[in-house]
């Protein structure tokens, strides 16, 4: 009996060591989002009339710049209507954020995943009227080439997306290197019966990125 009891105690001891070792390998994950200082994405992009023509014409290309963003809107005439592509480069984290956000200051350098909560997206005409869903023939919103929203999900906002693959890896590298973490945001819209447009289309959306970070890379 003594030998059996000793064997059981030895196995329990080994199991305890294994569990402690396993716990030591589990990363300390922390969510870093708006409350911690990560900027929200509050976007207003307009394909407005050009000064020399005074009216909107499908086929024009527009550029806009404000304090937060630079964007381009390309329009192409199709048989169904007007095809809009809104492109912008957005910094999710700037260089100063790594010294301001406590979670990054505490040595959490590695990104486990990045989530995006898309709370609102709307398209308006020049009078400020929101386009009805029936006028949207196609819609695709992507970040770093990864589709976040399509026409089927447009009426189901808000929704969350977890990035993966190449769309995620570039942002992970930026955080690890402590350089501005930027993303390319592209919204594609095919709008029916564009002849009713006089000065263009305005796109608005709100989104919040969340970085799930840890103290070592898994």
GUFI-416987 format. One record per residue (C-alpha): residue in three letters; x, y, z. Coordinates in Angstrom, 2 decimals. Each point is the difference from the previous one (the first is absolute). Layout:
! residues N
<ala, <X, Y, Z>>;
...
END
This chain:
! residues 218
<unk, <0.00, 0.00, 0.00>>;
<unk, <2.86, 2.35, 0.81>>;
<unk, <1.49, -0.44, -3.45>>;
<unk, <-3.36, 0.65, -1.66>>;
<unk, <-0.61, 3.15, 2.05>>;
<unk, <3.49, 1.27, -0.81>>;
<unk, <-0.69, -0.62, -3.69>>;
<unk, <-3.23, 1.98, 0.13>>;
<unk, <1.67, 2.90, 1.76>>;
<unk, <2.79, 0.00, -2.58>>;
<unk, <-2.48, 0.10, -2.86>>;
<unk, <-1.92, 2.84, 1.67>>;
<unk, <3.24, 1.90, 0.49>>;
<unk, <0.89, -0.40, -3.66>>;
<unk, <-3.49, 1.04, -1.05>>;
<unk, <0.24, 3.14, 2.14>>;
<unk, <3.36, 0.89, -1.56>>;
<unk, <-1.49, -0.52, -3.47>>;
<unk, <-2.96, 2.24, 0.78>>;
<unk, <2.24, 2.73, 1.37>>;
<unk, <2.18, -0.19, -3.09>>;
<unk, <-3.06, 0.17, -2.24>>;
<unk, <-1.30, 3.06, 1.87>>;
<unk, <3.33, 1.72, -0.45>>;
<unk, <-0.33, -0.45, -3.79>>;
<unk, <-3.44, 1.63, -0.21>>;
<unk, <0.35, 3.61, -1.18>>;
<unk, <-1.39, 2.84, 2.06>>;
<unk, <-2.65, 1.31, -2.43>>;
<unk, <-1.33, 3.54, 0.35>>;
<unk, <-2.62, 1.76, -2.14>>;
<unk, <1.06, 3.48, -1.08>>;
<unk, <-2.80, 2.06, -1.53>>;
<unk, <-1.68, 3.41, 0.21>>;
<unk, <0.01, 0.16, 3.80>>;
<unk, <3.76, -0.54, 0.00>>;
<unk, <0.68, 2.61, -2.68>>;
<unk, <-0.32, -1.77, -3.37>>;
<unk, <-1.52, 2.44, -2.51>>;
<unk, <-3.44, -0.69, -1.41>>;
<unk, <-0.49, 0.22, -3.77>>;
<unk, <-2.58, 2.72, -0.64>>;
<unk, <-0.13, 0.48, -3.73>>;
<unk, <-1.70, 2.41, -2.37>>;
<unk, <1.07, -0.31, -3.63>>;
<unk, <-1.62, 1.96, -2.82>>;
<unk, <0.05, -0.35, -3.76>>;
<unk, <-1.00, 3.61, -0.50>>;
<unk, <-0.20, 2.08, -3.15>>;
<unk, <3.18, 1.37, -1.55>>;
<unk, <0.42, 3.77, -0.05>>;
<unk, <0.48, 0.29, -3.75>>;
<unk, <-3.14, -1.97, -0.90>>;
<unk, <-2.29, 0.87, 2.87>>;
<unk, <-1.98, -3.26, -0.26>>;
<unk, <0.69, -3.62, 0.77>>;
<unk, <0.74, -2.29, -2.95>>;
<unk, <0.58, -3.72, 0.38>>;
<unk, <3.50, -0.71, -1.26>>;
<unk, <1.64, 2.77, 2.04>>;
<unk, <2.73, -0.64, 2.57>>;
<unk, <0.06, 2.00, 3.21>>;
<unk, <2.58, 0.51, 2.74>>;
<unk, <-0.49, 1.46, 3.43>>;
<unk, <2.19, 0.83, 2.95>>;
<unk, <-0.80, 1.09, 3.53>>;
<unk, <1.85, -0.05, 3.31>>;
<unk, <-0.49, -3.75, 0.42>>;
<unk, <0.04, -1.58, -3.42>>;
<unk, <0.75, 0.09, -3.68>>;
<unk, <-2.36, -1.83, -2.30>>;
<unk, <-0.80, -0.63, -3.64>>;
<unk, <-3.38, -0.74, -1.57>>;
<unk, <-0.05, -1.57, -3.45>>;
<unk, <-3.26, -0.26, -1.97>>;
<unk, <-0.70, -2.12, -3.06>>;
<unk, <-3.13, -0.04, -2.16>>;
<unk, <-1.57, -3.46, -0.40>>;
<unk, <-3.18, -1.28, -1.63>>;
<unk, <-1.66, -0.24, 3.42>>;
<unk, <1.02, 3.39, 1.34>>;
<unk, <3.07, 1.59, 1.54>>;
<unk, <2.78, -2.01, 1.61>>;
<unk, <1.74, 1.82, 2.92>>;
<unk, <3.28, -1.03, 1.63>>;
<unk, <0.93, 1.90, 3.18>>;
<unk, <3.63, -0.57, 1.04>>;
<unk, <1.73, 1.35, 3.08>>;
<unk, <3.10, -0.62, 2.11>>;
<unk, <-0.73, 0.14, 3.73>>;
<unk, <2.38, -0.15, 2.97>>;
<unk, <-1.49, -2.20, 2.72>>;
<unk, <2.96, 0.79, 2.26>>;
<unk, <2.53, 2.77, -0.45>>;
<unk, <3.57, 0.01, 1.27>>;
<unk, <-0.89, 2.06, 3.08>>;
<unk, <-2.72, -2.44, 1.11>>;
<unk, <2.56, -2.60, 1.08>>;
<unk, <1.29, 2.41, 2.63>>;
<unk, <-3.46, 1.14, 1.09>>;
<unk, <-2.12, -3.17, 0.20>>;
<unk, <0.92, -1.72, 3.26>>;
<unk, <-0.43, -3.52, -1.32>>;
<unk, <2.68, 0.60, -2.63>>;
<unk, <2.24, 1.76, 2.49>>;
<unk, <-0.22, -3.06, 2.27>>;
<unk, <1.83, -2.15, -2.55>>;
<unk, <-2.96, -1.64, -1.77>>;
<unk, <1.61, -0.03, -3.43>>;
<unk, <-1.63, -2.93, -1.76>>;
<unk, <-3.38, 0.04, -1.72>>;
<unk, <-1.99, -3.20, 0.33>>;
<unk, <-2.91, 1.28, -2.09>>;
<unk, <-1.67, 3.19, -1.17>>;
<unk, <-3.75, 0.49, -0.02>>;
<unk, <-2.05, 2.68, -1.74>>;
<unk, <-3.47, 1.00, 1.20>>;
<unk, <-1.82, 1.64, -2.91>>;
<unk, <-2.91, 1.84, 1.57>>;
<unk, <-1.36, 2.12, -2.84>>;
<unk, <0.30, 0.45, -3.76>>;
<unk, <-2.22, 2.24, -2.10>>;
<unk, <-0.04, 1.57, -3.47>>;
<unk, <-1.64, 3.37, -0.69>>;
<unk, <-0.81, 2.12, -3.01>>;
<unk, <0.84, 3.68, -0.36>>;
<unk, <-3.20, 0.96, 1.86>>;
<unk, <0.98, -2.06, 3.04>>;
<unk, <-2.55, -2.72, -0.70>>;
<unk, <1.13, -3.52, 0.81>>;
<unk, <-0.15, -2.39, -2.93>>;
<unk, <-2.57, -2.76, 0.34>>;
<unk, <1.38, -3.54, -0.01>>;
<unk, <-1.77, -0.70, -3.31>>;
<unk, <2.28, 2.52, -1.75>>;
<unk, <3.16, -1.88, 1.02>>;
<unk, <0.77, -2.68, -2.57>>;
<unk, <3.30, -1.07, 1.57>>;
<unk, <2.07, 0.89, 3.07>>;
<unk, <3.32, -1.19, 1.39>>;
<unk, <2.02, 1.52, 2.83>>;
<unk, <3.50, -1.40, 0.48>>;
<unk, <2.99, 0.69, 2.24>>;
<unk, <3.47, -0.92, -1.27>>;
<unk, <-1.66, -2.07, -2.70>>;
<unk, <-2.21, -2.02, 2.39>>;
<unk, <-3.78, 0.36, -0.43>>;
<unk, <-1.67, 1.27, 3.17>>;
<unk, <-3.48, 0.79, -1.35>>;
<unk, <-2.02, -0.77, -3.12>>;
<unk, <-3.47, 0.95, -1.16>>;
<unk, <-1.60, -2.90, 1.87>>;
<unk, <1.30, 1.30, 3.32>>;
<unk, <-0.65, 3.69, -0.67>>;
<unk, <-3.40, -0.05, 1.68>>;
<unk, <1.26, -2.07, 2.94>>;
<unk, <2.38, 2.50, 1.62>>;
<unk, <1.57, 0.19, 2.49>>;
<unk, <2.30, -2.97, -0.50>>;
<unk, <3.49, -1.11, 0.99>>;
<unk, <2.82, -1.39, -2.10>>;
<unk, <3.18, -1.80, 1.08>>;
<unk, <2.91, 0.41, -2.42>>;
<unk, <2.10, -2.91, -1.19>>;
<unk, <2.71, -0.84, -2.51>>;
<unk, <1.83, 2.71, -1.91>>;
<unk, <-2.44, 2.72, 1.11>>;
<unk, <1.04, -0.66, 3.60>>;
<unk, <3.71, -0.71, -0.38>>;
<unk, <0.99, 3.46, -1.22>>;
<unk, <-1.73, 1.69, 2.93>>;
<unk, <1.58, -2.45, 2.45>>;
<unk, <3.46, 0.87, -1.34>>;
<unk, <-0.68, 3.73, 0.38>>;
<unk, <-0.87, -0.40, 3.68>>;
<unk, <2.98, -2.25, 0.68>>;
<unk, <2.32, 2.57, -1.60>>;
<unk, <-1.72, 2.94, 1.73>>;
<unk, <-0.69, 1.82, -3.27>>;
<unk, <-3.31, 1.57, -1.14>>;
<unk, <-2.54, -2.76, -0.52>>;
<unk, <-1.93, 0.86, -3.14>>;
<unk, <-2.66, -1.67, -2.11>>;
<unk, <-1.31, 0.44, -3.53>>;
<unk, <-3.78, 0.33, 0.03>>;
<unk, <-1.91, -0.46, -3.25>>;
<unk, <-3.75, 0.31, -0.48>>;
<unk, <-1.49, -1.11, -3.31>>;
<unk, <-3.55, 1.07, -0.81>>;
<unk, <-2.08, -0.57, -3.13>>;
<unk, <-2.83, 2.52, 0.08>>;
<unk, <-3.00, -0.45, -2.29>>;
<unk, <-1.54, 2.75, -2.19>>;
<unk, <2.75, 2.57, 0.47>>;
<unk, <-1.77, 2.55, -2.20>>;
<unk, <-1.74, 1.40, 3.10>>;
<unk, <3.34, 1.04, 1.51>>;
<unk, <0.86, 3.66, -0.41>>;
<unk, <3.06, 0.52, 2.18>>;
<unk, <1.10, -3.46, 1.07>>;
<unk, <-0.09, -2.44, 2.89>>;
<unk, <1.10, 0.19, 3.64>>;
<unk, <1.15, -3.04, 1.96>>;
<unk, <-0.02, -0.04, 3.80>>;
<unk, <0.96, -2.80, 2.34>>;
<unk, <1.16, -0.56, 3.58>>;
<unk, <2.24, -2.82, 1.13>>;
<unk, <2.12, -0.87, 3.04>>;
<unk, <3.12, -2.16, -0.18>>;
<unk, <1.03, -2.10, 3.00>>;
<unk, <3.50, -1.44, 0.43>>;
<unk, <0.27, -3.18, 2.06>>;
<unk, <3.63, 0.07, 1.13>>;
<unk, <2.27, -2.14, 2.15>>;
<unk, <3.46, -0.02, 1.54>>;
<unk, <1.37, -2.67, -2.33>>;
<unk, <-0.78, -1.35, -3.43>>;
<unk, <-1.85, -3.29, -0.34>>;
END
